[in-house]
């Protein structure tokens, strides 16, 4: 099989044969990631319970060869990983030009890819018993006719499907009627002879998971283990629907009373990173009193539309945003505000910045830069240049404390007596111009550096003509 041969056939169908009794919404919605057109039904011809899933991959042919280096081979490997995340391990898969051919090949082989236009030749190698698997999206209404046909040809000495090519369509119809027409057309593996269009799958089930525990659990680690699988299945459904999670709602019901623990996990920004939400959930469970053990768990997701973006060169940016969102959300759970420092146009140091999100901080920075009167330091080369503000350029070298109080604190007489000033004169004067009208009651501040009794250097100011000293920061 050649991995990189481009698709030249108008129809390509992937068939999955799963050893499960029925297809769950989690299974079908997770497979929407690979194609919007898919269908599932029970395999009535099998001795045990099996589910057949048919996926139209012709509509996504260009995407498949662009997304996976090995084309359809890479697609099958990715589907296998997706099914493994859903705890589905026994799977047979085949790609062919028609749904009946894909079903027959998947039933006979664990893994098979027919080259475009070669499905009929691949069917020729299959045993006569494979006639019953030439169904496709719609199950055959009279399966006993097919099994009888297989037994009849076996009595005549035929062993493979390829040996049936000696018969014409008229011969099949004369001996078997509608069943003969059915088999003849399926053996040719040409979609136009027996069209089986696969309709788009529309997801309607709510994004909800319910876990019934056999034994009540009182340990956060065990609860997280029970939740992990259901949460990953929910996020696979989200990915198939092209949605992201805005909020995770969790309900833990207790064993010995009607009490319930209800809480939401809402990160600073919507995400579909499962490990991201698991980390937030683990932190929340650690602070939850679980003396009364939990008997069942209910999880639901409030989704949000997915933001489309180019993957290649934005991948690192996406990973950085994920880490930042996790850190911000963990701080929010502890009641700590966090964000980006957005620069503001003000004179007083405590008002020159505010806590904001990344987008707003970037807008403030761009606005401030656009309003700054600057010169170019050195020649304008290909590597760029650094703007140097003409006004207040010396402020860049002025000492600034590592710890700045949001509001200056007035010092008592006892606290003033413990200070040792490094200079008799102020080291810096900050003053509002009279026409600005933004200074408030005071118009100027004279800053000095003083050392307290413990040896810590503090940033102190007083207003001209006033005796009150204010603590504004510390040089840690």
N, C-alpha and C positions, 0 to 999 in steps of 0.2 A: 504494500500500500504506500502510495506517495503522499507525504504529509502536506506539501505545498502546492499541489495541483489546484488551479483555480476552478471554481464551480462554473460549469457550462450548461447545467440542466435547470429547467424552469421549476422543478419540484425537488425538494430535499426534505426528508422527514426523519426525525430521530424517534426511535421507539425505546421505551424503558419497560422492562419486565421486572416487577417488584414483588417480593414475597410478603406482601401485606394484604389484608382483606379489602381495604378501600383506601382511596386517596383523600388525605386530610387537607383542609384549607392551607395549613402551613406548608405542605408539600407542593401544592399547585402554585401558591403565591410566590414561593421561593424560586420556582422554575420560571416565573414571569420575567426574571432577570435576563433570561436567554432568548425569549421570544414571547410576543404578546398572544400568539396563537398556540393554544394547547388544549388537549382533550384527554379525559381519563375515563376508564370503564373497567369492570371486572372481566377477567379472562374465564369465560364459561367452558372453554375447551380443556383447561388444565385440571389435573387430578386433585390438586390442592388449591387453596385460595390464593389467587394472584391478582395483581392490578396492572393494567396496561396504561401507559401514558404516551401520548403521541404529541410531538412538538414540531411545528413547522419552522424549520431553520432557513428556508429559502428566502424568506422576507428579511432576514438579518445576515445574509451571506457575506456582504461586504464588511459589516461590523465584526463578524466572527474572524475573518482573515486579518483584519486590522488589529483586533484586540488580542488575539492569541497568535503567537509566533508560528505554532504548528497547526493553525487552522482548526479543522474539525477534531483533530486529535486533542488539542489543547482544550477545546470545548468539552469533550467527554470527560477529561480529567477534572475540569472545574466543576462539572455536574456531579461527579463522584464525590468531590470534597463537600459540596453542598448537601448531598444526601447523607454523608457521614455525620455532618453536624446535626442532622435530624435523627440520628441513631438508626439510619437505614443502611445496612451493609450488604445484604444479598441483593444485587442488582445485575441484570443483564441489559446491555445496550447495543443498539445497532443503528446505523444511518444508511438509508437507501433512497431510491427515487420515488417510492410510493410507500404509503402506510402499511399495506398488507405485506410487502416485501420486507420492510423493516421489522415487522412483528415476527415473521417466520425466521429471519436471520437472528434476531435477538433471542428467540426461543431455542435455537439450535446452538448458538455461540454466546459466550459470556461477553465478548467484545468484538464488534465487527464494523468496518466502514467500507461500503461499496463505493467505488469510484463513480462519478456521474456517468450515467448511461450504461453501467455494467451490472446493474442489479439483477437483470434476467439471467446472466451467466452465473452469478453467485447462487441464485436459486436452484440452478440445475444440479448442484452438488448435494443438495439436501435430500434426506430420505423421504419416501412416500408418505410417512406419517405427518410430514410438515404441511400436507394439504389442509388439515384442520386449522392451521395457524395463518392461513392466507385470508384473514378477515379485514383487519384495519380498524378504522375509527368506529365503524358500526358492526356489531356482532352479527354473525350469520344466524338467521332465524331457524334453519333446519340443520343443526350440526350433525345429526345422524346420517344425513345424505352424504356429507363429506367423508365421514368415517367409513361408510359403506363403499364409497368410491375408492378409498385407499385400500380397503381389503380386496376389492375386485381386481385392481391392477396388480396387487401383490400375488394373487393366485395365478395371474398370467405371467409371472416371472419378472415384473418390473420392480426396480429397487430404488431408483432416484427420480426426482421430479424432472430432470433433464430428459429422461427416456420418454416422457409423455409428449415431447415435441413432435413425434412422428404422426400425431393425430392433428387433424384440422379442426377449425372452429365448428364446422358443420358436423363432424363426427362426434365432438363433445356434446353438441346440442341434441343430436339425434338419440344418443344413448342416455344422457342425463338431464336434458332439458335446461331449466334455469340454473341448476347447480353446475352443469357442464359449462354454460356461458360464464358463470362466476369464476370457476377455476381457470379456464382458458385465458380470460382477461388478466387475472392476477398473476399468472405465470409470465406474461409478457412484461410486467413491471413498467407499464407506460401509464402515466396518470390520466392522459386523455381518454383511454379506453374505459376506465372506471373511476371517474373523479370522486375524490373524497376530501373535499375542502375542510380544513380545520378551522373552526370559528375562533374569534378572539375570546379569551377567558376574562370574565368580569368578576373582580373580587368584591364580594358583598358582606362577608362575615366580619363581625367586629373584631378589633385587635384586642382580644381578651384571652387570657389563659387561666386555668383553674387547676390547682394542685391539691389532691386529697392525700394526706399523709397516712400511711398504715399505722405508724406509731407517732404520737405527739412528740414534738421536738422543743427543747428548751435552750439549745446552744445556737448562737448566731452563725457559727461556721457550718453547722448542719443545715440550717435554714437556707443559707446562701447556696449550698450544694444542691438543694432541692429546687431552688429558684433558677439556678444557672441555665439548665437545659431549656426550660420553658421560655426564659428571657431570650436566649439565642434564637429559638424558633420564631419568636415574635419579631425579632429584628431582621431575620431572613425574609419574613413576610413584608416588613417595611421596605426592604431593599427591592423586592419584586414589584411593589406598588409605586416605587420611585418616591417614597416619602421619608421624612426624618422624624425623630421623636422630639416633641416639644416638652412633654411631661410624662413621667411614669407614675401611675397610681398603684399603690400597694395596700392590700387589706389582709391582715393576719387575724384569724379567728381563734380564740382560746378554747381550751378543752373543758375546763371546769366551770365555765360561766358563759354568759352571752357577750362578754366583753370582746371588743375588736380593737386592734391597733391599725389606725388608718393614717397614712402619710403619703406625701407626694415627693418625688425626686424630680426637681426642675433645675437643670443646669443653666449657666449663664447664657448659653447659646444652644439652639437645637442641634442634635447630633444623631448619628446612627452607629456610633462606635460602641459595641457591646461592652468591651472592657471598661470604657469610660463610665457607663451607668453602673456596672458591677462594683467599681471602686466606690462610687457615691453611695450605693446601696449598702455595701459592707460597712462603711463609716456610720451610716444611719442605724444599722442593726446593732452595732457595738454599744450605742447609747440607749438601747431599748430594754426596758425591764421585761424579762421573760420567765419570771417565777411560775406563771401560769402557762403551761406548754401550749404550743400552736398545733392545731389539728388540720387546718387547711389554709391555703393561700390563694388569693385572687390578684392577678396582675392585669392592668390595662394600660394602653398607651394613647395619649392625645397627640395625633400626628400633625405635621406641618409640611407644606410642599418642599420638594427637594430643590436646592439651588444648583442649576446646571453650570458647570465650569469645565474648562479644559484640564485634563488630568496630568499630562506629562510634566510641564514646567511648574505647575501649581501644587504638585504633590507634597513638597517640603513645606510649603505655606500651609497646606491643609493639616499636616502633622503638627506643626507649631501651634495652630489654632486649637487643635484637639488637646494638647498639653496645657495650653493657657486656659481653656474652658474647664478642664478638670481641676486645676489649681484654684481658679476663681470660685467654682462651685463648692469645693471643699472648705474654702474660707467662709463662704456664705453660710454653710451649715454650722460653723462655729460662731456666727454672728459678727464676723470681721468684714468690713468693706474693703474692696480692692478694685484696682483698675489702672488706667494710664493717667499720668500727670499731664493735663492739658494746660498750656501756657495762656495766661490772661494779661491784658494790657493794664497794668496797675503799678503804682509806686511802692506801696506797702508790701513787704516781703510775704506776709501771710495771705495776701490776695493775688499774688502773681500766678497761682496755679490752682487747679481744682481736680478732683478725682472724676474721671469720665471713662467711657468705653473707647476702644481703639479708633473707631470711625470719627467720633466727635473730637477726640484729641488730635487726629490728623488734620481735620478741618480747621481747628483753632490754630495749629502750627502753620498751616498754609496761609491763613488769613493774616497772622502776625508777620510772617515773612514778607507777604505782599505789601504790608504797610510800612516795612522797615526801610529807612534810607540807608543804603549800604554802598561801599566801594568794593572793588575786586582786589583781593590780596594776591599779587603776582600776575603772571600771564594766564590767559584763558586757554588751557591746554585740553587735550582729549580726556584727561582724567578728572576734569571739573575744576571748580574753584570754591573758595570759602568766603561767604559774605562777612564783612566787618562793619558793624554799626558805627557810625560817626559819633552819635550821641551816647554818652555813658560808656565808652569803651573801657575805661578803667575799672568798671564794675566786674569785669571778667577776672581780674586778679585780686579783688577784695575777698577777705576771708568770709566764708559762710559756714554756719553750724551744720553738723550732720543731723541734729534733732531740732526741728523748728516747731514751736507751739502754734496751734491753730489760732489761739487768742493770747496775746501777751499777758503775763501774770504780774500784778503789782507786788512788790516785795515789802515785807514788814521791816520795822526798825531793827529788830534782832537779826533778820536775814541780811540787812545792809551792813551791819557792823562786822559780819563774818567774811565780807568780800575784800579781796586785795586786787585793786585795779592795776593792770600792767602799764598804764600810762595816765598821766594827769590830764591829758587832753583827749577828747573823743577821737577815735580812729576813723570815723565815717559819719557823714551827715546825709540823711535822706529827707527830701523836702518836696512837697507838692507845690506846683505853681499856683498862684492865687486865682488865675482865671479858670482852672480846671473844675473847681467846685466839687471835687470828689474826696477831699481829704478828711471831711468830717470835722469834729471839734478841734483837732490838732492839725497843724500845718507842717510840722517838721519833727524829726527825731535825731538825737545825737547818740550814736552807738559806741560802746566801749567793750573791751574784753576784760573780764575779771576772773579771779580764781577763788573758789570757795574753800571752806575748811577741809574738805576731803581731797583737794587738789584738782578738782574738775574745772575746766575753763568754760565760762558762761558768756553768752552774748547779751549784754545789758544795754538798755537805752533810757534816756530821759528826754522830756520835751523841754526846749529852751525856756529858761526862766522858771522851771518847776523843780521841786525837790524829789518828787516820787520817781523811784526807779522801777523799771519793768524788766522782768526776765522774758526773753524771747527765744532763746535756744541754748544748745550746749554743743561743744566741740568734742564728740566722742570718737 
